[in-house]
Amino acid sequence: MPVNREMVKELVAAAIQARSRAYAPYSNYRVGAAVLTASGKVFTGVNVENAAYPTTMCAERVAIFKAVSEGEQDFAAIAVVTSNAGMSCGGCRQVMAEFGLDTLVFIADDQGNIAHELTVHELLPGAFTPKDLPRA
């Protein structure tokens, strides 16, 4: 699915709106994400922190897991919004890579200014993907 500027603007706006629902009482670093599927559906996610830190979940993974749980596995783009346009963590990059290295990634601040526009492949060069696993 080709992604045009209007779609990117709407995707970033959805991530900004989602960010308002983040649960970040420990870091106060609220993150919102919105993933656009090849079928045109948008799924949002927020970071959900936990007092037991390792069980915290990132916004990008929440959005992707919601989409997958609804039967979507082909993604065109994902927008990630933080206060300072912070980049996705390694775990989120790996989850993005699982579903397509050509997926477009837009990293924006809370005002909607896009600081980074790249593909998952550019975000995670040398990604370990399903093709790296031996076939049974």
DRENGUBA-455552 format. One record per residue: residue number from 0; residue in three letters; x, y, z of N, C-alpha, C in turn. Coordinates in steps of 0.05 Angstrom, whole numbers, always signed. Layout:
<pts>
PT;NUM;ALA;X;Y;Z;X;Y;Z;X;Y;Z $
...
</pts>
This chain:
<pts>
PT;0;MET;+17;-24;+0;+0;+0;+0;+18;+25;+0 $
PT;1;PRO;+15;+42;-20;+30;+67;-20;+20;+85;+3 $
PT;2;VAL;+39;+98;+16;+32;+115;+39;+38;+144;+30 $
PT;3;ASN;+16;+161;+30;+20;+189;+22;+22;+207;+47 $
PT;4;ARG;+28;+232;+43;+32;+251;+65;+7;+254;+82 $
PT;5;GLU;-16;+254;+71;-41;+256;+87;-44;+232;+105 $
PT;6;MET;-37;+209;+95;-39;+185;+112;-19;+186;+135 $
PT;7;VAL;+5;+196;+129;+25;+199;+150;+16;+219;+171 $
PT;8;LYS;+4;+241;+163;-6;+261;+181;-28;+249;+199 $
PT;9;GLU;-46;+233;+188;-67;+220;+204;-55;+199;+222 $
PT;10;LEU;-35;+185;+214;-23;+164;+230;-9;+177;+254 $
PT;11;VAL;+5;+199;+250;+19;+213;+271;-2;+224;+291 $
PT;12;ALA;-24;+235;+280;-45;+246;+297;-57;+223;+314 $
PT;13;ALA;-61;+200;+303;-71;+177;+319;-52;+169;+341 $
PT;14;ALA;-26;+170;+335;-6;+164;+356;-6;+185;+378 $
PT;15;ILE;-9;+210;+370;-10;+232;+390;-34;+228;+408 $
PT;16;GLN;-57;+222;+396;-81;+217;+412;-78;+193;+431 $
PT;17;ALA;-67;+172;+420;-63;+148;+436;-44;+154;+460 $
PT;18;ARG;-23;+170;+455;-3;+176;+475;-16;+187;+501 $
PT;19;SER;-39;+201;+498;-52;+212;+521;-62;+190;+540 $
PT;20;ARG;-64;+166;+531;-74;+144;+547;-51;+126;+558 $
PT;21;ALA;-26;+134;+554;-4;+118;+563;-4;+116;+594 $
PT;22;TYR;+5;+94;+604;+8;+89;+633;+37;+89;+639 $
PT;23;ALA;+47;+113;+648;+76;+116;+653;+81;+130;+679 $
PT;24;PRO;+71;+119;+702;+74;+132;+728;+103;+133;+738 $
PT;25;TYR;+120;+116;+727;+148;+115;+738;+167;+132;+722 $
PT;26;SER;+166;+131;+696;+185;+146;+680;+173;+173;+671 $
PT;27;ASN;+146;+175;+671;+132;+198;+659;+140;+203;+630 $
PT;28;TYR;+149;+182;+617;+157;+183;+588;+135;+169;+573 $
PT;29;ARG;+115;+185;+564;+92;+174;+550;+97;+170;+521 $
PT;30;VAL;+89;+147;+511;+94;+140;+483;+67;+131;+471 $
PT;31;GLY;+62;+140;+447;+39;+131;+431;+49;+120;+404 $
PT;32;ALA;+35;+100;+394;+42;+89;+368;+17;+83;+353 $
PT;33;ALA;+19;+84;+327;-3;+77;+309;+9;+62;+285 $
PT;34;VAL;-2;+39;+280;+7;+23;+257;-14;+22;+236 $
PT;35;LEU;-6;+26;+211;-24;+25;+188;-20;-1;+174 $
PT;36;THR;-41;-17;+171;-39;-43;+158;-42;-39;+128 $
PT;37;ALA;-34;-59;+113;-36;-58;+84;-66;-57;+75 $
PT;38;SER;-84;-66;+92;-112;-65;+86;-125;-38;+93 $
PT;39;GLY;-108;-20;+104;-118;+7;+110;-128;+12;+139 $
PT;40;LYS;-127;-9;+155;-135;-6;+183;-113;+6;+200 $
PT;41;VAL;-120;+21;+221;-101;+32;+239;-105;+21;+267 $
PT;42;PHE;-83;+12;+280;-84;+2;+307;-65;+19;+323 $
PT;43;THR;-74;+27;+347;-58;+44;+364;-48;+29;+389 $
PT;44;GLY;-27;+40;+401;-17;+28;+425;-3;+49;+442 $
PT;45;VAL;+0;+43;+468;+13;+61;+486;+32;+45;+503 $
PT;46;ASN;+52;+58;+515;+69;+44;+534;+54;+40;+560 $
PT;47;VAL;+58;+16;+571;+44;+9;+596;+66;+0;+616 $
PT;48;GLU;+73;+17;+635;+94;+11;+654;+83;-6;+677 $
PT;49;ASN;+102;-18;+691;+95;-35;+714;+117;-32;+735 $
PT;50;ALA;+109;-34;+760;+128;-31;+782;+150;-52;+780 $
PT;51;ALA;+144;-75;+769;+164;-95;+762;+173;-89;+734 $
PT;52;TYR;+194;-72;+732;+202;-60;+706;+204;-78;+682 $
PT;53;PRO;+214;-103;+685;+216;-119;+660;+189;-126;+647 $
PT;54;THR;+168;-123;+662;+142;-129;+650;+128;-106;+636 $
PT;55;THR;+142;-83;+635;+132;-60;+620;+130;-67;+591 $
PT;56;MET;+110;-55;+577;+107;-60;+549;+107;-34;+533 $
PT;57;CYS;+122;-34;+511;+125;-10;+495;+101;-5;+477 $
PT;58;ALA;+96;+19;+469;+73;+27;+452;+74;+13;+425 $
PT;59;GLU;+98;+12;+413;+100;+0;+387;+91;-29;+387 $
PT;60;ARG;+100;-44;+407;+92;-72;+409;+63;-75;+414 $
PT;61;VAL;+51;-58;+431;+23;-60;+437;+7;-56;+411 $
PT;62;ALA;+14;-36;+395;-1;-31;+370;+2;-54;+351 $
PT;63;ILE;+26;-65;+348;+30;-87;+330;+16;-112;+340 $
PT;64;PHE;+18;-118;+366;+4;-142;+377;-26;-139;+374 $
PT;65;LYS;-37;-115;+378;-66;-112;+374;-73;-118;+345 $
PT;66;ALA;-57;-108;+326;-63;-114;+298;-62;-143;+292 $
PT;67;VAL;-41;-156;+301;-37;-185;+296;-60;-201;+309 $
PT;68;SER;-69;-193;+333;-91;-207;+346;-117;-204;+331 $
PT;69;GLU;-119;-184;+313;-143;-180;+297;-139;-191;+269 $
PT;70;GLY;-117;-206;+264;-113;-219;+239;-96;-204;+219 $
PT;71;GLU;-85;-182;+226;-68;-166;+208;-39;-172;+213 $
PT;72;GLN;-24;-177;+191;+5;-182;+194;+21;-167;+173 $
PT;73;ASP;+8;-152;+156;+22;-138;+134;+19;-108;+140 $
PT;74;PHE;+42;-96;+146;+41;-68;+154;+54;-49;+134 $
PT;75;ALA;+41;-26;+130;+52;-6;+111;+69;+14;+126 $
PT;76;ALA;+61;+22;+150;+75;+43;+164;+68;+42;+194 $
PT;77;ILE;+86;+54;+210;+81;+58;+238;+91;+85;+246 $
PT;78;ALA;+76;+99;+262;+84;+125;+274;+88;+121;+303 $
PT;79;VAL;+109;+133;+314;+115;+132;+342;+119;+161;+352 $
PT;80;VAL;+105;+168;+373;+105;+195;+384;+114;+195;+413 $
PT;81;THR;+134;+212;+419;+143;+217;+446;+146;+247;+449 $
PT;82;SER;+152;+256;+473;+155;+285;+477;+179;+296;+461 $
PT;83;ASN;+200;+280;+457;+224;+289;+444;+232;+273;+419 $
PT;84;ALA;+213;+259;+407;+218;+243;+383;+239;+222;+388 $
PT;85;GLY;+238;+209;+412;+257;+188;+418;+253;+164;+401 $
PT;86;MET;+275;+150;+395;+274;+127;+377;+264;+102;+391 $
PT;87;SER;+254;+83;+376;+244;+58;+386;+267;+41;+398 $
PT;88;CYS;+260;+26;+419;+281;+8;+432;+287;-16;+414 $
PT;89;GLY;+307;-31;+421;+315;-54;+405;+293;-75;+404 $
PT;90;GLY;+279;-80;+426;+258;-100;+426;+236;-93;+406 $
PT;91;CYS;+229;-68;+405;+208;-59;+386;+218;-61;+358 $
PT;92;ARG;+243;-54;+353;+254;-56;+327;+253;-85;+317 $
PT;93;GLN;+259;-104;+335;+259;-132;+327;+231;-141;+321 $
PT;94;VAL;+211;-132;+336;+183;-140;+331;+174;-128;+304 $
PT;95;MET;+182;-103;+298;+175;-91;+272;+188;-108;+250 $
PT;96;ALA;+213;-116;+253;+227;-132;+233;+213;-158;+227 $
PT;97;GLU;+200;-170;+247;+186;-195;+243;+165;-193;+222 $
PT;98;PHE;+153;-169;+219;+131;-166;+201;+137;-150;+176 $
PT;99;GLY;+162;-143;+171;+169;-131;+146;+190;-109;+148 $
PT;100;LEU;+212;-114;+135;+234;-94;+135;+228;-69;+119 $
PT;101;ASP;+208;-71;+101;+202;-48;+84;+181;-29;+97 $
PT;102;THR;+171;-37;+120;+151;-20;+134;+163;+8;+139 $
PT;103;LEU;+148;+29;+133;+158;+56;+138;+154;+62;+168 $
PT;104;VAL;+174;+77;+179;+173;+84;+207;+176;+115;+209 $
PT;105;PHE;+157;+127;+223;+157;+156;+227;+159;+161;+257 $
PT;106;ILE;+181;+175;+265;+185;+182;+293;+180;+212;+296 $
PT;107;ALA;+161;+219;+313;+153;+247;+316;+152;+255;+345 $
PT;108;ASP;+152;+281;+349;+149;+292;+376;+120;+297;+381 $
PT;109;ASP;+113;+306;+405;+85;+309;+413;+71;+332;+399 $
PT;110;GLN;+85;+347;+383;+72;+368;+367;+67;+359;+338 $
PT;111;GLY;+75;+334;+333;+71;+322;+306;+94;+327;+287 $
PT;112;ASN;+116;+339;+296;+139;+343;+279;+154;+317;+275 $
PT;113;ILE;+157;+309;+250;+170;+284;+245;+201;+289;+245 $
PT;114;ALA;+214;+275;+263;+243;+278;+265;+258;+257;+249 $
PT;115;HIS;+246;+233;+246;+259;+212;+231;+238;+198;+213 $
PT;116;GLU;+246;+193;+189;+229;+178;+170;+248;+157;+157 $
PT;117;LEU;+243;+132;+162;+260;+111;+152;+245;+85;+150 $
PT;118;THR;+258;+64;+140;+245;+38;+139;+254;+21;+164 $
PT;119;VAL;+241;+0;+169;+250;-18;+190;+278;-28;+184 $
PT;120;HIS;+283;-34;+159;+310;-43;+152;+331;-23;+159 $
PT;121;GLU;+325;+3;+155;+344;+24;+163;+346;+27;+193 $
PT;122;LEU;+324;+21;+206;+323;+23;+236;+338;+0;+249 $
PT;123;LEU;+338;-23;+235;+350;-47;+247;+365;-62;+224 $
PT;124;PRO;+388;-51;+216;+403;-65;+195;+413;-93;+205 $
PT;125;GLY;+413;-112;+188;+422;-138;+196;+402;-153;+214 $
PT;126;ALA;+377;-146;+212;+356;-157;+229;+355;-188;+227 $
PT;127;PHE;+350;-201;+249;+345;-230;+249;+315;-233;+242 $
PT;128;THR;+309;-247;+221;+281;-250;+212;+275;-280;+208 $
PT;129;PRO;+250;-286;+203;+242;-314;+199;+259;-328;+178 $
PT;130;LYS;+269;-314;+158;+285;-327;+137;+312;-338;+149 $
PT;131;ASP;+320;-328;+172;+345;-337;+184;+342;-363;+199 $
PT;132;LEU;+318;-372;+204;+313;-397;+218;+314;-420;+198 $
PT;133;PRO;+326;-442;+206;+327;-466;+189;+299;-477;+185 $
PT;134;ARG;+294;-488;+161;+268;-500;+155;+268;-528;+166 $
PT;135;ALA;+246;-536;+179;+243;-564;+189;+237;-583;+167 $
</pts>
